[in-house]
Amino acid sequence: MAYNGKTKEEIRAFVEENFGHMLNITVEEARLIPKTTIRCNVTAPQALVAFMESTDYESAIRNAVYIGGDTDTNAAIAGAIAE
C-alpha cells in the first residue's frame, strides 16, 4: 500500500479493518511491552507502529530500534514501508 502511494491513514484503516486494532498503541507503549518472542504477530505490529509515528525514513528506523525486541526485523520492515 505504501509502495502504491497510500497515506498512513489509508494503511491504518486497512490494517484495523482486516487485522483488528493492533495499531492503537504508541511507540512509547510498544517499548513497554515485554519482548519475549520474535513471532510475526508481535513484530509486524511493532514495525507498523514505528512507521505510523515516523516523519521520514530515518525516524521510522529510530522508532523501531527504540521499541526494542527484534530490532533488526522491526527496523527492516518499518524502513521498507517508510521508503
N, CA, C and O atoms as a Maestro MAE file, in Angstrom:
{
 s_m_m2io_version
 :::
 2.0.0
}

f_m_ct {
 s_m_title
 :::
 protein
 m_atom[332] {
  # First column is atom index #
  i_m_mmod_type
  r_m_x_coord
  r_m_y_coord
  r_m_z_coord
  i_m_residue_number
  s_m_chain_name
  s_m_pdb_residue_name
  s_m_pdb_atom_name
  i_m_atomic_number
  :::
  1 25 0.825 -1.186 0.000 1 A "MET " " N  " 7
  2 3 0.000 0.000 0.000 1 A "MET " " CA " 6
  3 2 0.876 1.258 0.000 1 A "MET " " C  " 6
  4 15 0.597 2.214 -0.724 1 A "MET " " O  " 8
  5 25 1.942 1.249 0.823 2 A "ALA " " N  " 7
  6 3 2.838 2.403 0.852 2 A "ALA " " CA " 6
  7 2 3.520 2.573 -0.508 2 A "ALA " " C  " 6
  8 15 3.673 3.689 -1.004 2 A "ALA " " O  " 8
  9 25 3.921 1.465 -1.091 3 A "TYR " " N  " 7
  10 3 4.576 1.496 -2.398 3 A "TYR " " CA " 6
  11 2 3.662 2.115 -3.454 3 A "TYR " " C  " 6
  12 15 4.125 2.780 -4.381 3 A "TYR " " O  " 8
  13 25 2.369 1.888 -3.300 4 A "ASN " " N  " 7
  14 3 1.398 2.404 -4.262 4 A "ASN " " CA " 6
  15 2 0.859 3.781 -3.889 4 A "ASN " " C  " 6
  16 15 -0.137 4.237 -4.450 4 A "ASN " " O  " 8
  17 25 1.524 4.443 -2.938 5 A "GLY " " N  " 7
  18 3 1.190 5.828 -2.630 5 A "GLY " " CA " 6
  19 2 0.051 6.046 -1.654 5 A "GLY " " C  " 6
  20 15 -0.441 7.167 -1.527 5 A "GLY " " O  " 8
  21 25 -0.377 5.007 -0.964 6 A "LYS " " N  " 7
  22 3 -1.447 5.179 0.019 6 A "LYS " " CA " 6
  23 2 -0.908 5.968 1.218 6 A "LYS " " C  " 6
  24 15 0.276 5.886 1.545 6 A "LYS " " O  " 8
  25 25 -1.781 6.720 1.858 7 A "THR " " N  " 7
  26 3 -1.384 7.513 3.019 7 A "THR " " CA " 6
  27 2 -1.335 6.634 4.270 7 A "THR " " C  " 6
  28 15 -1.825 5.505 4.277 7 A "THR " " O  " 8
  29 25 -0.730 7.182 5.325 8 A "LYS " " N  " 7
  30 3 -0.689 6.455 6.589 8 A "LYS " " CA " 6
  31 2 -2.103 6.180 7.097 8 A "LYS " " C  " 6
  32 15 -2.369 5.118 7.660 8 A "LYS " " O  " 8
  33 25 -2.995 7.126 6.900 9 A "GLU " " N  " 7
  34 3 -4.377 6.937 7.348 9 A "GLU " " CA " 6
  35 2 -5.051 5.797 6.594 9 A "GLU " " C  " 6
  36 15 -5.795 5.017 7.188 9 A "GLU " " O  " 8
  37 25 -4.799 5.693 5.291 10 A "GLU " " N  " 7
  38 3 -5.372 4.605 4.498 10 A "GLU " " CA " 6
  39 2 -4.791 3.254 4.919 10 A "GLU " " C  " 6
  40 15 -5.509 2.257 4.997 10 A "GLU " " O  " 8
  41 25 -3.494 3.232 5.188 11 A "ILE " " N  " 7
  42 3 -2.852 1.997 5.634 11 A "ILE " " CA " 6
  43 2 -3.398 1.599 6.992 11 A "ILE " " C  " 6
  44 15 -3.727 0.432 7.206 11 A "ILE " " O  " 8
  45 25 -3.502 2.559 7.924 12 A "ARG " " N  " 7
  46 3 -4.039 2.280 9.259 12 A "ARG " " CA " 6
  47 2 -5.466 1.724 9.163 12 A "ARG " " C  " 6
  48 15 -5.797 0.738 9.822 12 A "ARG " " O  " 8
  49 25 -6.293 2.352 8.353 13 A "ALA " " N  " 7
  50 3 -7.681 1.901 8.204 13 A "ALA " " CA " 6
  51 2 -7.729 0.475 7.668 13 A "ALA " " C  " 6
  52 15 -8.512 -0.339 8.157 13 A "ALA " " O  " 8
  53 25 -6.912 0.161 6.678 14 A "PHE " " N  " 7
  54 3 -6.882 -1.185 6.113 14 A "PHE " " CA " 6
  55 2 -6.447 -2.208 7.154 14 A "PHE " " C  " 6
  56 15 -7.070 -3.262 7.290 14 A "PHE " " O  " 8
  57 25 -5.383 -1.902 7.885 15 A "VAL " " N  " 7
  58 3 -4.875 -2.837 8.903 15 A "VAL " " CA " 6
  59 2 -5.920 -3.068 9.980 15 A "VAL " " C  " 6
  60 15 -6.167 -4.208 10.372 15 A "VAL " " O  " 8
  61 25 -6.537 -1.993 10.462 16 A "GLU " " N  " 7
  62 3 -7.539 -2.136 11.513 16 A "GLU " " CA " 6
  63 2 -8.770 -2.890 11.029 16 A "GLU " " C  " 6
  64 15 -9.350 -3.677 11.778 16 A "GLU " " O  " 8
  65 25 -9.169 -2.660 9.797 17 A "GLU " " N  " 7
  66 3 -10.336 -3.351 9.244 17 A "GLU " " CA " 6
  67 2 -10.080 -4.843 9.078 17 A "GLU " " C  " 6
  68 15 -10.972 -5.660 9.304 17 A "GLU " " O  " 8
  69 25 -8.859 -5.195 8.683 18 A "ASN " " N  " 7
  70 3 -8.560 -6.586 8.372 18 A "ASN " " CA " 6
  71 2 -7.861 -7.363 9.487 18 A "ASN " " C  " 6
  72 15 -7.902 -8.593 9.506 18 A "ASN " " O  " 8
  73 25 -7.230 -6.658 10.400 19 A "PHE " " N  " 7
  74 3 -6.442 -7.349 11.423 19 A "PHE " " CA " 6
  75 2 -6.739 -6.879 12.837 19 A "PHE " " C  " 6
  76 15 -6.024 -7.263 13.763 19 A "PHE " " O  " 8
  77 25 -7.744 -6.080 13.034 20 A "GLY " " N  " 7
  78 3 -8.061 -5.590 14.371 20 A "GLY " " CA " 6
  79 2 -7.327 -4.307 14.691 20 A "GLY " " C  " 6
  80 15 -6.747 -3.662 13.817 20 A "GLY " " O  " 8
  81 25 -7.364 -3.959 15.937 21 A "HIS " " N  " 7
  82 3 -6.822 -2.671 16.370 21 A "HIS " " CA " 6
  83 2 -5.412 -2.798 16.914 21 A "HIS " " C  " 6
  84 15 -5.114 -2.292 17.996 21 A "HIS " " O  " 8
  85 25 -4.545 -3.466 16.177 22 A "MET " " N  " 7
  86 3 -3.168 -3.679 16.618 22 A "MET " " CA " 6
  87 2 -2.330 -2.413 16.570 22 A "MET " " C  " 6
  88 15 -1.210 -2.402 17.081 22 A "MET " " O  " 8
  89 25 -2.842 -1.350 15.972 23 A "LEU " " N  " 7
  90 3 -2.059 -0.123 15.846 23 A "LEU " " CA " 6
  91 2 -2.514 0.954 16.818 23 A "LEU " " C  " 6
  92 15 -2.135 2.117 16.677 23 A "LEU " " O  " 8
  93 25 -3.313 0.582 17.789 24 A "ASN " " N  " 7
  94 3 -3.826 1.565 18.741 24 A "ASN " " CA " 6
  95 2 -2.894 1.781 19.917 24 A "ASN " " C  " 6
  96 15 -3.348 2.044 21.030 24 A "ASN " " O  " 8
  97 25 -1.605 1.673 19.684 25 A "ILE " " N  " 7
  98 3 -0.624 1.960 20.714 25 A "ILE " " CA " 6
  99 2 0.410 2.920 20.137 25 A "ILE " " C  " 6
  100 15 0.539 3.067 18.922 25 A "ILE " " O  " 8
  101 25 1.131 3.558 21.025 26 A "THR " " N  " 7
  102 3 2.181 4.481 20.605 26 A "THR " " CA " 6
  103 2 3.527 3.770 20.663 26 A "THR " " C  " 6
  104 15 3.630 2.652 21.167 26 A "THR " " O  " 8
  105 25 4.543 4.423 20.148 27 A "VAL " " N  " 7
  106 3 5.901 3.885 20.236 27 A "VAL " " CA " 6
  107 2 6.282 3.717 21.705 27 A "VAL " " C  " 6
  108 15 6.890 2.714 22.080 27 A "VAL " " O  " 8
  109 25 5.927 4.691 22.529 28 A "GLU " " N  " 7
  110 3 6.235 4.608 23.964 28 A "GLU " " CA " 6
  111 2 5.567 3.396 24.601 28 A "GLU " " C  " 6
  112 15 6.191 2.694 25.396 28 A "GLU " " O  " 8
  113 25 4.307 3.144 24.263 29 A "GLU " " N  " 7
  114 3 3.592 1.985 24.818 29 A "GLU " " CA " 6
  115 2 4.185 0.682 24.289 29 A "GLU " " C  " 6
  116 15 4.320 -0.288 25.036 29 A "GLU " " O  " 8
  117 25 4.538 0.655 23.008 30 A "ALA " " N  " 7
  118 3 5.135 -0.547 22.422 30 A "ALA " " CA " 6
  119 2 6.468 -0.866 23.084 30 A "ALA " " C  " 6
  120 15 6.817 -2.036 23.245 30 A "ALA " " O  " 8
  121 25 7.213 0.162 23.466 31 A "ARG " " N  " 7
  122 3 8.501 -0.029 24.136 31 A "ARG " " CA " 6
  123 2 8.337 -0.745 25.470 31 A "ARG " " C  " 6
  124 15 9.233 -1.477 25.891 31 A "ARG " " O  " 8
  125 25 7.206 -0.544 26.138 32 A "LEU " " N  " 7
  126 3 6.978 -1.122 27.460 32 A "LEU " " CA " 6
  127 2 6.486 -2.566 27.427 32 A "LEU " " C  " 6
  128 15 6.470 -3.234 28.460 32 A "LEU " " O  " 8
  129 25 6.087 -3.054 26.257 33 A "ILE " " N  " 7
  130 3 5.596 -4.431 26.129 33 A "ILE " " CA " 6
  131 2 6.780 -5.384 26.219 33 A "ILE " " C  " 6
  132 15 7.769 -5.203 25.508 33 A "ILE " " O  " 8
  133 25 6.697 -6.401 27.083 34 A "PRO " " N  " 7
  134 3 7.806 -7.368 27.178 34 A "PRO " " CA " 6
  135 2 8.072 -8.024 25.824 34 A "PRO " " C  " 6
  136 15 7.141 -8.399 25.111 34 A "PRO " " O  " 8
  137 25 9.333 -8.155 25.485 35 A "LYS " " N  " 7
  138 3 9.741 -8.724 24.192 35 A "LYS " " CA " 6
  139 2 10.243 -10.149 24.417 35 A "LYS " " C  " 6
  140 15 11.442 -10.370 24.587 35 A "LYS " " O  " 8
  141 25 9.333 -11.099 24.419 36 A "THR " " N  " 7
  142 3 9.704 -12.488 24.696 36 A "THR " " CA " 6
  143 2 9.638 -13.378 23.461 36 A "THR " " C  " 6
  144 15 9.910 -14.576 23.546 36 A "THR " " O  " 8
  145 25 9.281 -12.808 22.324 37 A "THR " " N  " 7
  146 3 9.131 -13.617 21.117 37 A "THR " " CA " 6
  147 2 9.511 -12.804 19.886 37 A "THR " " C  " 6
  148 15 9.503 -11.574 19.902 37 A "THR " " O  " 8
  149 25 9.838 -13.514 18.837 38 A "ILE " " N  " 7
  150 3 10.097 -12.854 17.554 38 A "ILE " " CA " 6
  151 2 9.037 -13.242 16.525 38 A "ILE " " C  " 6
  152 15 9.251 -13.129 15.318 38 A "ILE " " O  " 8
  153 25 7.905 -13.696 17.021 39 A "ARG " " N  " 7
  154 3 6.810 -14.112 16.126 39 A "ARG " " CA " 6
  155 2 6.267 -12.913 15.343 39 A "ARG " " C  " 6
  156 15 6.271 -11.782 15.828 39 A "ARG " " O  " 8
  157 25 5.813 -13.181 14.153 40 A "CYS " " N  " 7
  158 3 5.320 -12.151 13.244 40 A "CYS " " CA " 6
  159 2 4.151 -11.362 13.838 40 A "CYS " " C  " 6
  160 15 4.053 -10.153 13.627 40 A "CYS " " O  " 8
  161 25 3.261 -12.036 14.581 41 A "ASN " " N  " 7
  162 3 2.103 -11.339 15.129 41 A "ASN " " CA " 6
  163 2 2.504 -10.326 16.202 41 A "ASN " " C  " 6
  164 15 1.684 -9.504 16.610 41 A "ASN " " O  " 8
  165 25 3.756 -10.377 16.662 42 A "VAL " " N  " 7
  166 3 4.276 -9.396 17.608 42 A "VAL " " CA " 6
  167 2 5.145 -8.372 16.893 42 A "VAL " " C  " 6
  168 15 4.983 -7.170 17.105 42 A "VAL " " O  " 8
  169 25 6.052 -8.824 16.059 43 A "THR " " N  " 7
  170 3 6.998 -7.903 15.426 43 A "THR " " CA " 6
  171 2 6.349 -7.027 14.359 43 A "THR " " C  " 6
  172 15 6.679 -5.845 14.265 43 A "THR " " O  " 8
  173 25 5.450 -7.560 13.564 44 A "ALA " " N  " 7
  174 3 4.839 -6.762 12.494 44 A "ALA " " CA " 6
  175 2 4.061 -5.568 13.052 44 A "ALA " " C  " 6
  176 15 4.226 -4.459 12.543 44 A "ALA " " O  " 8
  177 25 3.222 -5.745 14.076 45 A "PRO " " N  " 7
  178 3 2.546 -4.568 14.629 45 A "PRO " " CA " 6
  179 2 3.521 -3.529 15.194 45 A "PRO " " C  " 6
  180 15 3.300 -2.326 15.053 45 A "PRO " " O  " 8
  181 25 4.591 -3.991 15.829 46 A "GLN " " N  " 7
  182 3 5.584 -3.052 16.352 46 A "GLN " " CA " 6
  183 2 6.225 -2.260 15.222 46 A "GLN " " C  " 6
  184 15 6.430 -1.053 15.348 46 A "GLN " " O  " 8
  185 25 6.538 -2.919 14.137 47 A "ALA " " N  " 7
  186 3 7.121 -2.241 12.985 47 A "ALA " " CA " 6
  187 2 6.137 -1.243 12.377 47 A "ALA " " C  " 6
  188 15 6.527 -0.145 11.980 47 A "ALA " " O  " 8
  189 25 4.878 -1.623 12.307 48 A "LEU " " N  " 7
  190 3 3.864 -0.718 11.762 48 A "LEU " " CA " 6
  191 2 3.669 0.501 12.655 48 A "LEU " " C  " 6
  192 15 3.503 1.615 12.157 48 A "LEU " " O  " 8
  193 25 3.687 0.298 13.969 49 A "VAL " " N  " 7
  194 3 3.585 1.429 14.900 49 A "VAL " " CA " 6
  195 2 4.779 2.355 14.703 49 A "VAL " " C  " 6
  196 15 4.620 3.576 14.675 49 A "VAL " " O  " 8
  197 25 5.972 1.785 14.567 50 A "ALA " " N  " 7
  198 3 7.172 2.593 14.340 50 A "ALA " " CA " 6
  199 2 7.016 3.427 13.073 50 A "ALA " " C  " 6
  200 15 7.375 4.604 13.058 50 A "ALA " " O  " 8
  201 25 6.489 2.834 12.021 51 A "PHE " " N  " 7
  202 3 6.261 3.558 10.773 51 A "PHE " " CA " 6
  203 2 5.189 4.635 10.937 51 A "PHE " " C  " 6
  204 15 5.364 5.764 10.479 51 A "PHE " " O  " 8
  205 25 4.082 4.286 11.591 52 A "MET " " N  " 7
  206 3 2.959 5.228 11.715 52 A "MET " " CA " 6
  207 2 3.358 6.502 12.452 52 A "MET " " C  " 6
  208 15 2.847 7.579 12.146 52 A "MET " " O  " 8
  209 25 4.264 6.389 13.417 53 A "GLU " " N  " 7
  210 3 4.682 7.570 14.177 53 A "GLU " " CA " 6
  211 2 5.910 8.257 13.583 53 A "GLU " " C  " 6
  212 15 6.414 9.224 14.153 53 A "GLU " " O  " 8
  213 25 6.386 7.773 12.461 54 A "SER " " N  " 7
  214 3 7.587 8.363 11.855 54 A "SER " " CA " 6
  215 2 7.235 9.581 11.015 54 A "SER " " C  " 6
  216 15 6.093 9.779 10.600 54 A "SER " " O  " 8
  217 25 8.257 10.381 10.785 55 A "THR " " N  " 7
  218 3 8.099 11.528 9.890 55 A "THR " " CA " 6
  219 2 8.880 11.346 8.598 55 A "THR " " C  " 6
  220 15 8.663 12.060 7.619 55 A "THR " " O  " 8
  221 25 9.803 10.371 8.610 56 A "ASP " " N  " 7
  222 3 10.605 10.081 7.428 56 A "ASP " " CA " 6
  223 2 11.248 8.705 7.610 56 A "ASP " " C  " 6
  224 15 11.000 8.020 8.603 56 A "ASP " " O  " 8
  225 25 12.066 8.316 6.653 57 A "TYR " " N  " 7
  226 3 12.727 7.011 6.674 57 A "TYR " " CA " 6
  227 2 13.549 6.816 7.943 57 A "TYR " " C  " 6
  228 15 13.429 5.794 8.620 57 A "TYR " " O  " 8
  229 25 14.385 7.804 8.260 58 A "GLU " " N  " 7
  230 3 15.269 7.677 9.418 58 A "GLU " " CA " 6
  231 2 14.489 7.568 10.724 58 A "GLU " " C  " 6
  232 15 14.846 6.768 11.589 58 A "GLU " " O  " 8
  233 25 13.440 8.355 10.877 59 A "SER " " N  " 7
  234 3 12.689 8.290 12.133 59 A "SER " " CA " 6
  235 2 11.933 6.970 12.257 59 A "SER " " C  " 6
  236 15 11.696 6.506 13.372 59 A "SER " " O  " 8
  237 25 11.551 6.358 11.145 60 A "ALA " " N  " 7
  238 3 10.920 5.038 11.203 60 A "ALA " " CA " 6
  239 2 11.903 4.005 11.755 60 A "ALA " " C  " 6
  240 15 11.539 3.178 12.591 60 A "ALA " " O  " 8
  241 25 13.136 4.058 11.288 61 A "ILE " " N  " 7
  242 3 14.173 3.138 11.779 61 A "ILE " " CA " 6
  243 2 14.460 3.416 13.254 61 A "ILE " " C  " 6
  244 15 14.555 2.486 14.055 61 A "ILE " " O  " 8
  245 25 14.596 4.682 13.610 62 A "ARG " " N  " 7
  246 3 14.875 5.038 15.005 62 A "ARG " " CA " 6
  247 2 13.749 4.563 15.927 62 A "ARG " " C  " 6
  248 15 14.007 4.029 17.006 62 A "ARG " " O  " 8
  249 25 12.506 4.759 15.499 63 A "ASN " " N  " 7
  250 3 11.372 4.302 16.298 63 A "ASN " " CA " 6
  251 2 11.427 2.794 16.508 63 A "ASN " " C  " 6
  252 15 11.203 2.309 17.617 63 A "ASN " " O  " 8
  253 25 11.724 2.060 15.451 64 A "ALA " " N  " 7
  254 3 11.773 0.597 15.543 64 A "ALA " " CA " 6
  255 2 12.863 0.136 16.501 64 A "ALA " " C  " 6
  256 15 12.648 -0.782 17.292 64 A "ALA " " O  " 8
  257 25 14.015 0.759 16.434 65 A "VAL " " N  " 7
  258 3 15.109 0.395 17.335 65 A "VAL " " CA " 6
  259 2 14.743 0.776 18.765 65 A "VAL " " C  " 6
  260 15 15.037 0.024 19.695 65 A "VAL " " O  " 8
  261 25 14.113 1.920 18.954 66 A "TYR " " N  " 7
  262 3 13.722 2.394 20.274 66 A "TYR " " CA " 6
  263 2 12.725 1.437 20.937 66 A "TYR " " C  " 6
  264 15 12.784 1.226 22.148 66 A "TYR " " O  " 8
  265 25 11.816 0.862 20.156 67 A "ILE " " N  " 7
  266 3 10.827 -0.068 20.706 67 A "ILE " " CA " 6
  267 2 11.506 -1.273 21.329 67 A "ILE " " C  " 6
  268 15 11.046 -1.793 22.345 67 A "ILE " " O  " 8
  269 25 12.594 -1.719 20.726 68 A "GLY " " N  " 7
  270 3 13.315 -2.876 21.267 68 A "GLY " " CA " 6
  271 2 12.791 -4.172 20.684 68 A "GLY " " C  " 6
  272 15 12.045 -4.173 19.705 68 A "GLY " " O  " 8
  273 25 13.186 -5.268 21.293 69 A "GLY " " N  " 7
  274 3 12.774 -6.574 20.798 69 A "GLY " " CA " 6
  275 2 13.612 -6.985 19.605 69 A "GLY " " C  " 6
  276 15 14.833 -6.834 19.608 69 A "GLY " " O  " 8
  277 25 12.953 -7.501 18.596 70 A "ASP " " N  " 7
  278 3 13.620 -7.968 17.381 70 A "ASP " " CA " 6
  279 2 13.910 -6.754 16.493 70 A "ASP " " C  " 6
  280 15 13.285 -6.580 15.447 70 A "ASP " " O  " 8
  281 25 14.856 -5.924 16.917 71 A "THR " " N  " 7
  282 3 15.064 -4.625 16.290 71 A "THR " " CA " 6
  283 2 15.482 -4.688 14.829 71 A "THR " " C  " 6
  284 15 15.085 -3.834 14.037 71 A "THR " " O  " 8
  285 25 16.283 -5.693 14.457 72 A "ASP " " N  " 7
  286 3 16.700 -5.739 13.053 72 A "ASP " " CA " 6
  287 2 15.514 -6.013 12.140 72 A "ASP " " C  " 6
  288 15 15.403 -5.420 11.067 72 A "ASP " " O  " 8
  289 25 14.633 -6.906 12.562 73 A "THR " " N  " 7
  290 3 13.438 -7.206 11.762 73 A "THR " " CA " 6
  291 2 12.494 -6.016 11.753 73 A "THR " " C  " 6
  292 15 12.011 -5.615 10.694 73 A "THR " " O  " 8
  293 25 12.225 -5.446 12.931 74 A "ASN " " N  " 7
  294 3 11.310 -4.304 13.017 74 A "ASN " " CA " 6
  295 2 11.818 -3.125 12.195 74 A "ASN " " C  " 6
  296 15 11.045 -2.480 11.487 74 A "ASN " " O  " 8
  297 25 13.116 -2.843 12.289 75 A "ALA " " N  " 7
  298 3 13.689 -1.730 11.536 75 A "ALA " " CA " 6
  299 2 13.642 -1.991 10.034 75 A "ALA " " C  " 6
  300 15 13.395 -1.074 9.251 75 A "ALA " " O  " 8
  301 25 13.876 -3.231 9.634 76 A "ALA " " N  " 7
  302 3 13.810 -3.567 8.206 76 A "ALA " " CA " 6
  303 2 12.400 -3.372 7.659 76 A "ALA " " C  " 6
  304 15 12.220 -2.848 6.560 76 A "ALA " " O  " 8
  305 25 11.404 -3.798 8.432 77 A "ILE " " N  " 7
  306 3 10.008 -3.658 7.990 77 A "ILE " " CA " 6
  307 2 9.601 -2.184 7.984 77 A "ILE " " C  " 6
  308 15 9.089 -1.680 6.985 77 A "ILE " " O  " 8
  309 25 9.834 -1.498 9.106 78 A "ALA " " N  " 7
  310 3 9.437 -0.089 9.209 78 A "ALA " " CA " 6
  311 2 10.153 0.753 8.153 78 A "ALA " " C  " 6
  312 15 9.539 1.612 7.520 78 A "ALA " " O  " 8
  313 25 11.444 0.508 7.963 79 A "GLY " " N  " 7
  314 3 12.200 1.265 6.970 79 A "GLY " " CA " 6
  315 2 11.719 1.012 5.555 79 A "GLY " " C  " 6
  316 15 11.632 1.933 4.742 79 A "GLY " " O  " 8
  317 25 11.408 -0.249 5.267 80 A "ALA " " N  " 7
  318 3 10.917 -0.579 3.920 80 A "ALA " " CA " 6
  319 2 9.587 0.105 3.634 80 A "ALA " " C  " 6
  320 15 9.368 0.600 2.529 80 A "ALA " " O  " 8
  321 25 8.712 0.134 4.609 81 A "ILE " " N  " 7
  322 3 7.421 0.800 4.412 81 A "ILE " " CA " 6
  323 2 7.621 2.303 4.266 81 A "ILE " " C  " 6
  324 15 7.013 2.934 3.402 81 A "ILE " " O  " 8
  325 25 8.476 2.877 5.116 82 A "ALA " " N  " 7
  326 3 8.709 4.326 5.079 82 A "ALA " " CA " 6
  327 2 9.351 4.774 3.778 82 A "ALA " " C  " 6
  328 15 9.066 5.864 3.282 82 A "ALA " " O  " 8
  329 25 10.222 3.932 3.223 83 A "GLU " " N  " 7
  330 3 10.906 4.305 1.999 83 A "GLU " " CA " 6
  331 2 9.904 4.470 0.887 83 A "GLU " " C  " 6
  332 15 10.281 4.786 -0.242 83 A "GLU " " O  " 8
  :::
 }
 m_bond[331] {
  # First column is bond index #
  i_m_from
  i_m_to
  i_m_order
  :::
  1 1 2 1
  2 2 3 1
  3 3 4 2
  4 3 5 1
  5 5 6 1
  6 6 7 1
  7 7 8 2
  8 7 9 1
  9 9 10 1
  10 10 11 1
  11 11 12 2
  12 11 13 1
  13 13 14 1
  14 14 15 1
  15 15 16 2
  16 15 17 1
  17 17 18 1
  18 18 19 1
  19 19 20 2
  20 19 21 1
  21 21 22 1
  22 22 23 1
  23 23 24 2
  24 23 25 1
  25 25 26 1
  26 26 27 1
  27 27 28 2
  28 27 29 1
  29 29 30 1
  30 30 31 1
  31 31 32 2
  32 31 33 1
  33 33 34 1
  34 34 35 1
  35 35 36 2
  36 35 37 1
  37 37 38 1
  38 38 39 1
  39 39 40 2
  40 39 41 1
  41 41 42 1
  42 42 43 1
  43 43 44 2
  44 43 45 1
  45 45 46 1
  46 46 47 1
  47 47 48 2
  48 47 49 1
  49 49 50 1
  50 50 51 1
  51 51 52 2
  52 51 53 1
  53 53 54 1
  54 54 55 1
  55 55 56 2
  56 55 57 1
  57 57 58 1
  58 58 59 1
  59 59 60 2
  60 59 61 1
  61 61 62 1
  62 62 63 1
  63 63 64 2
  64 63 65 1
  65 65 66 1
  66 66 67 1
  67 67 68 2
  68 67 69 1
  69 69 70 1
  70 70 71 1
  71 71 72 2
  72 71 73 1
  73 73 74 1
  74 74 75 1
  75 75 76 2
  76 75 77 1
  77 77 78 1
  78 78 79 1
  79 79 80 2
  80 79 81 1
  81 81 82 1
  82 82 83 1
  83 83 84 2
  84 83 85 1
  85 85 86 1
  86 86 87 1
  87 87 88 2
  88 87 89 1
  89 89 90 1
  90 90 91 1
  91 91 92 2
  92 91 93 1
  93 93 94 1
  94 94 95 1
  95 95 96 2
  96 95 97 1
  97 97 98 1
  98 98 99 1
  99 99 100 2
  100 99 101 1
  101 101 102 1
  102 102 103 1
  103 103 104 2
  104 103 105 1
  105 105 106 1
  106 106 107 1
  107 107 108 2
  108 107 109 1
  109 109 110 1
  110 110 111 1
  111 111 112 2
  112 111 113 1
  113 113 114 1
  114 114 115 1
  115 115 116 2
  116 115 117 1
  117 117 118 1
  118 118 119 1
  119 119 120 2
  120 119 121 1
  121 121 122 1
  122 122 123 1
  123 123 124 2
  124 123 125 1
  125 125 126 1
  126 126 127 1
  127 127 128 2
  128 127 129 1
  129 129 130 1
  130 130 131 1
  131 131 132 2
  132 131 133 1
  133 133 134 1
  134 134 135 1
  135 135 136 2
  136 135 137 1
  137 137 138 1
  138 138 139 1
  139 139 140 2
  140 139 141 1
  141 141 142 1
  142 142 143 1
  143 143 144 2
  144 143 145 1
  145 145 146 1
  146 146 147 1
  147 147 148 2
  148 147 149 1
  149 149 150 1
  150 150 151 1
  151 151 152 2
  152 151 153 1
  153 153 154 1
  154 154 155 1
  155 155 156 2
  156 155 157 1
  157 157 158 1
  158 158 159 1
  159 159 160 2
  160 159 161 1
  161 161 162 1
  162 162 163 1
  163 163 164 2
  164 163 165 1
  165 165 166 1
  166 166 167 1
  167 167 168 2
  168 167 169 1
  169 169 170 1
  170 170 171 1
  171 171 172 2
  172 171 173 1
  173 173 174 1
  174 174 175 1
  175 175 176 2
  176 175 177 1
  177 177 178 1
  178 178 179 1
  179 179 180 2
  180 179 181 1
  181 181 182 1
  182 182 183 1
  183 183 184 2
  184 183 185 1
  185 185 186 1
  186 186 187 1
  187 187 188 2
  188 187 189 1
  189 189 190 1
  190 190 191 1
  191 191 192 2
  192 191 193 1
  193 193 194 1
  194 194 195 1
  195 195 196 2
  196 195 197 1
  197 197 198 1
  198 198 199 1
  199 199 200 2
  200 199 201 1
  201 201 202 1
  202 202 203 1
  203 203 204 2
  204 203 205 1
  205 205 206 1
  206 206 207 1
  207 207 208 2
  208 207 209 1
  209 209 210 1
  210 210 211 1
  211 211 212 2
  212 211 213 1
  213 213 214 1
  214 214 215 1
  215 215 216 2
  216 215 217 1
  217 217 218 1
  218 218 219 1
  219 219 220 2
  220 219 221 1
  221 221 222 1
  222 222 223 1
  223 223 224 2
  224 223 225 1
  225 225 226 1
  226 226 227 1
  227 227 228 2
  228 227 229 1
  229 229 230 1
  230 230 231 1
  231 231 232 2
  232 231 233 1
  233 233 234 1
  234 234 235 1
  235 235 236 2
  236 235 237 1
  237 237 238 1
  238 238 239 1
  239 239 240 2
  240 239 241 1
  241 241 242 1
  242 242 243 1
  243 243 244 2
  244 243 245 1
  245 245 246 1
  246 246 247 1
  247 247 248 2
  248 247 249 1
  249 249 250 1
  250 250 251 1
  251 251 252 2
  252 251 253 1
  253 253 254 1
  254 254 255 1
  255 255 256 2
  256 255 257 1
  257 257 258 1
  258 258 259 1
  259 259 260 2
  260 259 261 1
  261 261 262 1
  262 262 263 1
  263 263 264 2
  264 263 265 1
  265 265 266 1
  266 266 267 1
  267 267 268 2
  268 267 269 1
  269 269 270 1
  270 270 271 1
  271 271 272 2
  272 271 273 1
  273 273 274 1
  274 274 275 1
  275 275 276 2
  276 275 277 1
  277 277 278 1
  278 278 279 1
  279 279 280 2
  280 279 281 1
  281 281 282 1
  282 282 283 1
  283 283 284 2
  284 283 285 1
  285 285 286 1
  286 286 287 1
  287 287 288 2
  288 287 289 1
  289 289 290 1
  290 290 291 1
  291 291 292 2
  292 291 293 1
  293 293 294 1
  294 294 295 1
  295 295 296 2
  296 295 297 1
  297 297 298 1
  298 298 299 1
  299 299 300 2
  300 299 301 1
  301 301 302 1
  302 302 303 1
  303 303 304 2
  304 303 305 1
  305 305 306 1
  306 306 307 1
  307 307 308 2
  308 307 309 1
  309 309 310 1
  310 310 311 1
  311 311 312 2
  312 311 313 1
  313 313 314 1
  314 314 315 1
  315 315 316 2
  316 315 317 1
  317 317 318 1
  318 318 319 1
  319 319 320 2
  320 319 321 1
  321 321 322 1
  322 322 323 1
  323 323 324 2
  324 323 325 1
  325 325 326 1
  326 326 327 1
  327 327 328 2
  328 327 329 1
  329 329 330 1
  330 330 331 1
  331 331 332 2
  :::
 }
}
